[in-house]
Amino acid sequence: MTNGLNFDNNTFVIDPNSGYVGIGTAAPIEKLQVVGNIGGTNSIYVGSVTGSYRAGLGGGGSNGNLFAFNSSAIQQVFITS
């Protein structure tokens, strides 16, 4: 990778050709690719946080869900503690 950024032997990589970012990989193949565990203290959303379709993990929110899938802003599937 020419002219890219590579910190601490592939701990954090930015590929200048694709614009992809890698954590724990020298050759990311997605906009953000993480090799290893991801930790967080709030929710992780796939899709738009406020969009018609989304899946959320953790966080709980006011309803206490551990996992939820919403379609057209209506909760379709959920798992609670």
N, C-alpha and C positions, 0 to 999 in steps of 0.2 A: 504494500500500500504506500504509494508515493504521496508526500505532502499531507498525510493524515495525522491524526493525533493518537498516540498510544502511550498511556500512562501506566507505569508500574507493571510492565510485562503483561499486557492484555487485561489488566484490572478494569480499565476504562478506555474504549476505542471509539474514534469517530472516523468513518470511512468517507473521504472527501468526494468520491465518485458517486456514491449512492446517497450520501447524507445519513446513512444508518448509524446507529449508536449501539455499541456492544459493551456489556459488563460481564467480564469473565470469559470473553471470547475474542479472538483476533479477527474474525471474519463474520460480522453480523449479517444475517440474511433477512431481517425484518427491520422496520423503522426503529424498534427498540427490542433487542434480544438480550435476555439475562440468562446466564448459565449459573445456576445455584438457587438458593432460597430467596424469597422476597418477603420481607417483614413490613408490617404496617400497623398503625394504631387507629385507622378509620376504615372507610369502605373502599373497595376496588370495583370500578364499573367497567363493563364491556359494552360499548355503544355509548350513546350520549347520556350524561347524567340526568338530563331532563327530557330526552327524546322519547319517541313512541315505543321503541324496543330497547330494552337494556337488561342486563343480568348484573346482579350485585352480590358481592361476598363480604361478609363481616359487617362491622359497624353497628348493626342492629337497628339504629334509628329509633323512632318512637314505637315501632311495632315489634322490635326485638328479633327480627329475622336474621338468621345466619346466612341464608341464601335466598334470593328472590329473582324471579324472571317476570318482567312486565311487558305487556303487549298493548299498544295504544293506551298507555297510562293506566291500564287495569292489571292488577297483580294476578298472574296466571298460576304460578307455582311458587311455593315458599317452604322453607324449612326453618323451624324455630328451635330454640334450645329446649 
